[in-house]
Each structure stands twice: as structure tokens, then as C-alpha cells.
Amino acid sequence: MAVQILVRSATADDADEIARVHIESWQGAYRGQIPDEYLDSLSIDKRKLVWRRSLRLEGRDETNWVVERDGTIVGFAGAGRTRDDDAEEGTGEIFAVYVVAPHWDTGAGRALIVEAMGWLRERFTRATLWVLDTNDRARRFYEKAGWAPDGATKDDDRESFVLREVRYRIDS
């Protein structure tokens, strides 16, 4: 029997499962790239509160999707108007594409990015995303989907360590 992959808009009812995926995917994807102590301290319960609040906000030009495999949420993505101060008018942004490690290389991430890119193309003339500079797996994933680094970098200071991020861009 074939595995069913479904991408759909996220709802407020998905907040707890998105929180689980968010934390588990960080712990899987970033192990060895950011301190284990930080990853081990991440709280699904705290992240639930963030997602419950976020998915109930109205009137924003952004959206989130989940991807299900056989009825279980295994990933999510979010996109909207860019948050970058230096962005040209008409720029959207993918804020997140996360899939839990057991579902990497199954088409779940690809299904999410295709959905997000389609949504962005309907609203914006170009889009950007930020990716950890040491995350070679994610960088290859985005490059395979047509994204390319645009030369911008930023540091996300987490007090006990700094995340260096690289911006990718795609034009519609």
C-alpha cells in the first residue's frame, strides 16, 4: 500500500503537533551544528504556546501548511511578506520548512516547498529564505528547488552561541 502525502493549510487545531515537529526537527537537523545543551533544553510545551497564539492571529499576509504522511503531521512550512529591512518591494519569504528526521527524503519536504513557492508566486515577484550556514543538507534541498544564495548573511545571537545564517533567493 502506497504512503499518502497530504499538504494542507495549518489550523489552530494543529498547534500542538506543529510544536512537536518544530522541536523534534530542530533536534534532528541541528545536532552537531549548535550546542547539544541548547537542543536538549527545547520545550515542546513552551513551543505549543507560541504556535497556539500564532495560528490564531488574523489579518496577516502569511500562512502556514502542514504535511501529513498517512494522517500524521510530519512537517510544516510558513511563508509571508519578507521581514528583511533591505528587501525590495514585492519580496516574500519562506520562514520555515521543517520535517522530522524519520521523514527526510520521503517527498514530505518537497511537497511543502512546492506549496509554499506556489503561494508566494501568486503574491510576490521574488522570495527569500534564511538557512543556517552549516546546514549543508538544507542548503542542497533549497538549491535543488531552484534557490540560490544572494550574498547576504546575518548572525542570530542566542547569548551562549551565534547562529550564522545565509540568505537564499528565487525570482518568480
Secondary structure, DSSP 8 states (H G I E B T S, - for coil): ----EEEEE--GGGHHHHHHHHHHHHHHHSBTTB-HHHHHH--HHHHHHHHHHHTT--S-SEEEEEEEETTEEEEEEEEEE---TT--TTEEEEEEEEE-GGGTTTTHHHHHHHHHHHHHHHH-SEEEEEEETT-HHHHHHHHHTT-EEEEEEEEEE-SS-EEEEEEEEEE-
